[in-house]
């Protein structure tokens, strides 16, 4: 019986390992950085039990705006792959793709630097350039943009992975909304350290908008953190145009139950939805994209 049990456990262990190597393509918001083993990095996870990454199936994008997403490709070792992004209608949105470069920070591998890539994107794991033992996943930053005059509509935007003779498609239906982002400049706040959660620079930008705090030189472009700051700067430019006063829409989202008129009090001791992880910020964007 013991031998049979040991054999069963060995078979189960093999099945789990094999399933972990099944090819897949997944999409995450810009606030969920993915490590080279297919996991959300520890500092970007929610603190509340049962709260996982937002499912990216029908994201909204404003006009005259960009939005970034992480695309995670997992393939068995030694298998060649190709990655495309399909649109219907074709060419409706602007798409720029970057391979994410990982930095070792203690026990974590965190993506931040970016290398532009063009379609078709091809590769094999483990990557020879980065030398990450046990790597199962390679990640890309997908920078999606809509021109100011883009028609308001829904359209297909689908990362498509080809590996081992089969296609694997991640279905996305992007909603181009009526909101048009005014012309803007990235808010002058420093980029948070790489090891901080992905929303830390967004927090500094929001405080700068609501409280006039922490203004200075913006971080240098060319990283995930800078592109997130660019996207947040767009949102806050839209907030200036849509809010009757700074914080009238945003503050009740940031500090649940807060009086929209009590911005000064909040600025004295800012509070944030810590338990939701960095993706709390997406609720701010959702609010700004709504008509009412």
CORGI-V732499 format. One record per backbone hydrogen bond with DSSP energy under -0.5 kcal/mol. NH is the residue of the N-H (numbers start at 0). CO is the residue of the C=O. If there is no record, write none. Layout:
BEGIN
nh->NH co->CO
nh->NH co->CO
END
This chain:
BEGIN
nh->4 co->0
nh->5 co->1
nh->6 co->2
nh->7 co->3
nh->8 co->4
nh->9 co->5
nh->10 co->6
nh->11 co->7
nh->12 co->8
nh->13 co->9
nh->14 co->10
nh->15 co->11
nh->16 co->12
nh->17 co->13
nh->18 co->14
nh->19 co->15
nh->20 co->16
nh->20 co->17
nh->21 co->18
nh->23 co->73
nh->25 co->71
nh->27 co->69
nh->29 co->67
nh->31 co->28
nh->34 co->38
nh->37 co->34
nh->40 co->32
nh->43 co->40
nh->44 co->41
nh->46 co->274
nh->47 co->274
nh->50 co->47
nh->51 co->49
nh->55 co->26
nh->55 co->53
nh->56 co->54
nh->60 co->174
nh->62 co->178
nh->63 co->145
nh->64 co->61
nh->64 co->145
nh->66 co->143
nh->68 co->141
nh->69 co->27
nh->70 co->139
nh->71 co->25
nh->71 co->69
nh->72 co->70
nh->72 co->137
nh->73 co->23
nh->73 co->71
nh->74 co->135
nh->77 co->124
nh->78 co->75
nh->80 co->122
nh->81 co->161
nh->82 co->120
nh->83 co->159
nh->85 co->157
nh->87 co->155
nh->91 co->88
nh->93 co->144
nh->95 co->142
nh->96 co->116
nh->97 co->140
nh->98 co->114
nh->99 co->138
nh->100 co->112
nh->102 co->109
nh->104 co->102
nh->104 co->107
nh->107 co->104
nh->109 co->102
nh->109 co->107
nh->111 co->100
nh->112 co->100
nh->113 co->221
nh->114 co->98
nh->116 co->96
nh->120 co->82
nh->121 co->119
nh->122 co->80
nh->124 co->78
nh->130 co->126
nh->132 co->130
nh->134 co->131
nh->135 co->35
nh->136 co->35
nh->137 co->72
nh->139 co->70
nh->140 co->97
nh->141 co->68
nh->141 co->139
nh->142 co->95
nh->142 co->140
nh->143 co->66
nh->143 co->141
nh->144 co->93
nh->145 co->64
nh->149 co->146
nh->152 co->150
nh->152 co->175
nh->154 co->173
nh->155 co->87
nh->156 co->171
nh->157 co->85
nh->159 co->83
nh->160 co->167
nh->161 co->81
nh->162 co->160
nh->162 co->165
nh->163 co->79
nh->165 co->162
nh->167 co->160
nh->169 co->158
nh->170 co->168
nh->172 co->56
nh->173 co->154
nh->173 co->171
nh->174 co->58
nh->175 co->152
nh->175 co->173
nh->176 co->60
nh->176 co->174
nh->180 co->62
nh->180 co->178
nh->188 co->186
nh->195 co->192
nh->199 co->196
nh->202 co->198
nh->203 co->199
nh->204 co->200
nh->205 co->201
nh->206 co->202
nh->207 co->203
nh->208 co->204
nh->209 co->205
nh->210 co->206
nh->211 co->206
nh->211 co->207
nh->212 co->206
nh->215 co->187
nh->218 co->188
nh->223 co->111
nh->226 co->222
nh->227 co->223
nh->228 co->224
nh->229 co->225
nh->230 co->226
nh->231 co->227
nh->232 co->228
nh->233 co->229
nh->234 co->230
nh->235 co->231
nh->236 co->232
nh->237 co->233
nh->238 co->234
nh->239 co->235
nh->240 co->236
nh->241 co->237
nh->242 co->238
nh->247 co->244
nh->250 co->246
nh->252 co->249
nh->253 co->249
nh->254 co->250
nh->255 co->253
nh->256 co->251
nh->257 co->254
nh->261 co->258
nh->265 co->261
nh->266 co->262
nh->267 co->263
nh->268 co->264
nh->268 co->265
nh->273 co->271
nh->275 co->272
nh->276 co->273
nh->279 co->276
nh->280 co->277
nh->281 co->278
nh->282 co->279
nh->283 co->279
nh->283 co->280
nh->284 co->280
nh->285 co->281
nh->286 co->282
nh->287 co->283
nh->288 co->284
nh->289 co->285
nh->289 co->286
END
